Amino acid sequence: MGKSAGLIIVMLLAGCAANMGVRSFSMDRESYRDLIAVDFKDEIRVPMTTASYNNSAVPRSIDQANVAVKALSEYCSRDSGELTQIRQDLDVQHAAMFSLTGFFACRNTQDVEIWMANVDARRYYDRSLRAEVYMLNVKDQNVAGYHRDVEMRRRESEARDQVLQQKTRLFEQLSGAPKRRGDMICNWDNEYGYVEDISGDRVKIQMVGEALPLEKGFFFIDGRRQFEAFRNNQVVWADASDWAKCNFSH
C-alpha cells in the first residue's frame, strides 16, 4: 500500500472518529414525548473549542450541539407546526449556544402552542480537554405550567418594581427634609448612624454600621425587619442630601 493510500485511510478513520460521538434520533417515534424519552434519555455532551475562555468559542461539533433542536423542529413540522425559541437558557455563556438551548414552543398556524420542550444546559470545565463542556438535557415542558411560571415571574417583577418605586420616593422625600443633631439617619447604601453636627449642606455623622447583605434602600421599605449588620464606628462628613431620617433600632 502506498503512502498516499495510507494517508487517505488515516484521514477517513480520523473523520469517522470525529463523528462517532454525534447523537442520532429516529423519526419513527409516535410523538415528540417518545422522541425525548428514547433518543434523548441521556444528556448530550457538547465540548467547546479550546478557546473557551472567550465567549466567542464554538462547539467542536455543531451537529452534536444542534441535534436536539433539529429533532424537535422535525417533529414539530410533522405535527404541522413551527418550532420557535421562546426563552434562552440563562446559564449559557457562549453566543454559539444561545439559539440551541432554552425553551422551545411548537406552534400551529394560529400561533397556538401544540407542545413545548426545554433544552436545559449545564456547563463545566473539562481539564482533559482544557475546554468548557455543555451537557444538554432535553425535557418535555408542560405548556400550562410554563405560562403559569411566566405569569408568576411577571407579578414578582412588578412587585419588586413597585417596592423600588415606593422606597425611592420615600428616600427622596426624607433626604430633602431638615436634619437635627441626634437624628437617626441612613443612606441608600444601607449605612446608618447619628447626626453629630451640621454645617450648611453637610452633616457630620457618627457611623454605627451597615445592614448586610440586603438590597439598596433597605431602611426605606414599609414595615420593620430584622437585619444583620457590619459595625462601623467612623465619624464622617457627607452631603446631607445623601442621607435621610430613618429608624434603624431593632
Secondary structure, DSSP 4 states (H G I P E B T S, - for coil): --HHHHHHHHHHHHHHHHHTT-----TTSSSHHHHHHHHTSSPEEEEBPTTTTSTT--BS-HHHHHHHHHHHHHHHHHTT-EEEEEE--TT---GGGGGGSEEEEEE-TTS-EEEEEEEEEEEEEETTTTEEEEEEEEEEE-HHHHHHHHHHHHHHHHHHHHHHHHHHHHHHHHHTS---TT-EEEETTSEEEEEEEEETTEEEEEEEEEEET--TTGGGSSS----EEEE---EEEEEGGGEEE-----
